[in-house]
Amino acid sequence: MNELTGDDRRLPPALADVARAGFDYDDGNGIDFEPYEAFCPAEETTDRLRQWTGNPELDGDAYRLFGQDGTGGLAALWYGRPGRPLAEQPVVFMGSEGECGVVAGNLSDFLWVLADGCGPFEAVMYGADESRPDAALTALAERHATTPRRPARDILAEARAEFPTFTEDIDALCG
């Protein structure tokens, strides 16, 4: 069963703070990310994933959608580590045009990716070669992160190395 422990749809405190942070895309120079104030409900998650994959058999139990980019691409915590707490699950992104990938190995690392000026869309579409630290997001990460601060490019590389078949696995789910 791919279900996360319980059906808790409340954001962890770190994601609740991210939702309140506010992101300014700044004519293409900022982070294109619109965090939600709560995880999407289970039924909506399933509907959106079925729509994204074209697979009417798919359920959304393995995902907790917590944001999107300006085109509707989805940011989620993915149940990629069975039996581990929600905050230890990888953060993934599924773009509006079919692109997808792992963004960070856990919620804490995701906070450092944001602090380095990179959102889920940017990480998947362009990588994270350029560091553009954000003071407010750095302070947020310093309050919540349990992993050491590292550049977004290193976090992205680590996550992709740990979950090398994520993109192929998602492609296999597409109808």
N, C-alpha and C positions, 0 to 999 in steps of 0.2 A: 504494500500500500504506500502510495507517495504522499500521504497526508502529513502535514506538519503537526506537531504536538498540539492537540486541541484545535479549535477553530478561532483562535484569538485574532481579531481584526484590528486591534489597537496598535498604533505605531509604537515601536520602542522609543524611549525618551530621546535618543539621538536623532531618529528620523522625524520626530515631532518638532525638534529644534530646527532641523533642515527645512521642514515645511514652513516654518515661521521666518526663515532667513531671507527669503525674497531673492530672486535671481533676475539680473538685468542682462538681456542678451546683447544690448549695446551695439546694434547694427553689425552683428556678426563677430564681435570681438569678445563677447562674454560667454557665459555658460547657458546653452539652450536647454533649460530644465525647468519644468513646472511640477514641483512636488505636491502630492496630495496631502490633505489634512488627516486622512485615514487610509488604510488599505482598501482597495476595491472590494466590495462584497463578493462572496464565492461565486454566485451566479453570474455576475458581471465579468469576473475574471475568466470564467469558463467561456462565456460568449465572446469576449475579446480575443482570447487565444484561439478559439475555433475560427473566428473571422480572420485572424492573422495567418493561421496555418492552412485554412481551407479544409480542415479535418473535423467533420461533425462528431467524431467519436471521442475526441480529446476532452479531458476535464482539466480544470485549472488548479487541482489540489496541490500541485508541486510549486505553485507560484503565489507570491504576495505582491501585487502591483502597488507601487507607491509613488509613481510619477510618470511624466511623459515629456517629450520634447514638443516643440511648436507644431510639428506635423502629425503628432499622435503616436510616435514611437513610444514603446513601453519600457519603463525601468521597473525591475522586480527583484525581490529576494527569491532565489531558486533553491528548492530543497535538493541540493546536490550532495549533502553530507547527512545521510540518514541517521537519526537518533541524536543529532547535535542541536543545540539551541538555535533559535531564529537568528540571533545576532552573529552566529558563526557560519551562516549560509552565504554562498556567493551572491554577488549583485550582478545581474545580467541586463542586457538591453536588446530589445527587438524593435528595429526601426520600421518606419512606415513603408519602406520600399523593399522589405525582405532582408535587410542586413541585420546581423545579430552577433552577439559575442559576450564573453565574460568581461566585466569591468573591474571587479575586485573580488578577492577571495573571501571577504567577510564585510560586515557592516563597518567595522572600525577602519579597515583599509579604504573603504569607500569614502569615509569622511576625509581621509588624507588626500584622496584623488580630488575631491571637491576643493579642499584647501589649496591644492596646487594649481587650481584654475581650470580644471578639466571636468566636464560633466559626462554622463553616460553616453549621450549621443556622440560627443567629440571623441571619447575614448574608442568607441567602436568604429566610427567613420574615419578618423584621422590619426589615431594613436595619441600618445601623450609626450611627444618629443620636446615641446616647449613648456617650460614651467612659468606660470603666471600667478604667483601666490596671491591669495585673497586674505586680507587681515581678519575680517569677520568670520570667514569660514575656517581659518586657521584656529582662531579662538574657540570656535565651536568644536573642532576636532580635538583640541587640547583638553576640553572639558569632558569629552565622551570616549575618545579612542583608548583602546587597550593594547593596541599594537604600536610599535615605534614609527615615528614619522619617516617617510621615504618619499622620493619623487614619484609622481603618478606613473611615469614610464616604467619604473621598477615594479610597482604594484601590479600594473597591467600585465607585464611580462610574467610575473609570478603566477597570477591567476590563470593566464592562458596556458602556462606550463602544467598547472595542476589539473585543469579541465580542458585538455587539448581537443576533445571530440564534441564539445558543446555545440558548435555550429552545425556539424554533420548530424548530430543527434536531433537537433531541431529540424534540419532539412528533411530528415527521415520521417518526421511527424506530419509534414505537409502533404495535403491531399491532392 
